[in-house]
Amino acid sequence: MKILIIGGGVVTKELLRILNLKKNQAVIVEKDPNKCADIGSKYDVIVINKDATDISIYTSDISMPDLDAVLALTDRDEVNVFALTIAKLYNIPLRLARVKDPKIAELIIQLGLGIPISVPAVTADLVKGYLESIREPQMLGVFGDYKLFRITITETDKVVGKSLKEVDLPPDTYVLFIFDGINVKIPDKDSKLLSGNQVMVLTKSDDIIKVFKG
């Protein structure tokens, strides 16, 4: 997976520590040269020492169409929204931003820019969970004949924009809840699966990836 990470702070460093950088290619954009030097010396990643609002990053420094994910993890909401906006223009499958203002988080959802994570402490494990479940469901556990999966919905998925009643779920399959980055909802048959939603699915089926991803 090719990942662009905006910001070189604590969350980014922790994420790099737990990511498998042999399987994932990461590019970090950070304006502080000291942080750039620190990250570059510790991790096998590409580091770009520029402000994330510098448009040349997206037009010259990085091949945006090749990216699988853009993670905006700075402590500035406006910068993170800017990064998601650029990512949406390039139809990057996974777009995630750390936000402090709940109103900004709601705006990100309304505009379809991506996934806002507005929890008191954005953790690297939470971000890693999104990355791991973007391409295929992540199995979290086995309970008798049932398996519990975490699935992140992207714009290219078979089920995006559909309500649960429009999805041909296998027998003995239950969508337990939907997380939009702000709220956890217990869905009903009219609940829609939107890009950026993370869903928990309990099922006996081994083909759940085909149902959601196509």
Secondary structure as GFF3:
##gff-version 3
##sequence-region A 1 214
A	DSSP	beta_strand	2	6	.	.	.	ID=ss1
A	DSSP	alpha_helix	10	18	.	.	.	ID=ss2
A	DSSP	beta_strand	25	29	.	.	.	ID=ss3
A	DSSP	alpha_helix	33	42	.	.	.	ID=ss4
A	DSSP	beta_strand	46	48	.	.	.	ID=ss5
A	DSSP	alpha_helix	56	56	.	.	.	ID=ss6
A	DSSP	pi_helix	57	61	.	.	.	ID=ss7
A	DSSP	three_ten_helix	64	66	.	.	.	ID=ss8
A	DSSP	beta_strand	69	72	.	.	.	ID=ss9
A	DSSP	alpha_helix	77	89	.	.	.	ID=ss10
A	DSSP	beta_strand	94	98	.	.	.	ID=ss11
A	DSSP	alpha_helix	102	110	.	.	.	ID=ss12
A	DSSP	beta_strand	115	117	.	.	.	ID=ss13
A	DSSP	alpha_helix	124	132	.	.	.	ID=ss14
A	DSSP	beta_strand	138	143	.	.	.	ID=ss15
A	DSSP	beta_strand	146	152	.	.	.	ID=ss16
A	DSSP	three_ten_helix	164	166	.	.	.	ID=ss17
A	DSSP	beta_strand	173	179	.	.	.	ID=ss18
A	DSSP	beta_strand	184	185	.	.	.	ID=ss19
A	DSSP	beta_strand	198	203	.	.	.	ID=ss20
A	DSSP	alpha_helix	208	213	.	.	.	ID=ss21
###
